[in-house]
């Protein structure tokens, strides 16, 4: 195999690796955080919002949003009207909407 062909193969491999890295990053974070949650941006802050588990995703929204937790607990306000699916419902993923 000649040198230009080897470079072409290497370039293709590097391109594929770059594409895979971008796809892997999208699996970790669905997008930029909303302004109110930007202080939680970055890989080092994941566990502040997400419980570490090998089971279903679990969110910690109510740990910070105590006013909402109180509404739900006392069956009052808007958040108490949502279906009681628990923290694993995915409703807490709205921080990613800008």
N, C-alpha and C positions, 0 to 999 in steps of 0.2 A: 504494500500500500504506500502510495507516495505521500509526501509531507502535506500538500494542500488538502488531501482527503482526510488525513488525520486531524488537521485543524478544523475541518468542517464537522467531523464527528464530535470533537471536543466542544466546539461551539454549540452544537445541538444538545449535548448532554448538559452543559452549563445553563442553557436556556430552559430546559426541562426542570432542572433543579430550582431555578429561580421561580418558575411558575408554581412548583409544588410548595415552595416556602411561602409564597403569597397566599395560596389556598389554605395552608395550615394556619397561618395567622388569622384568616377570616373565620376559622373554626373556633378560635380562642376568643375573639372579640367581634361582635356583629357590626361594629361601627363606632364612630366617635360618640362620647358621652354628651348628654345635654349639659348646658352651661352650669346648672346647679350641682352637677355631679363631677365636674371636670377635675376637682381635687383628688378624685379617686382613679384618675387615668393611670394606666401603666400596669405592667405585669405584677409589680410588687404589692398592689392593692387588691388583687382578686379576692382574697379570702375575707376582706372586709364586707363584701356583698354576697359572696357565694360560699356556702358551707362545703368543705372538702368531703367528698363522698364518692364511692364507686357506684352508688345507686342512682336514683333519679336526681336531677338537678334540684338543689335546695337554695332558696334565696333568703337573705337576711334583711330585707327591706324594713320590716317592722322593728328591727333592733335600733335603727336610727330614727325612723319615722314613728315615734312614740305616740304622737297625736292621732295618727291613723290607727295604730294598734288599740288605743283607748276607745276610739269610735267603734271598732269591730267588736271589742270585748263587751261593750255596753249596748251593742246593737243599735247604734245611733249614727246618723250622718250618711253621706253618700257611699262611703266604702263598706258600710254594713249591708248595703243592698246588693253587693256583688255576690255571685255564687261562692259558697264556702269551700273553695278548693285548696285552701292552705297556701303556704309559702311556695309550694312547688308548682303552682299553677302557671307561672310564666307571666302573670300580670305585672310583676315587678320589673320586667324587662324594658319598660318605657323609659328608663334613664338613658337609653341609647338613641332616643329620638331627639334630634336637635330642636 
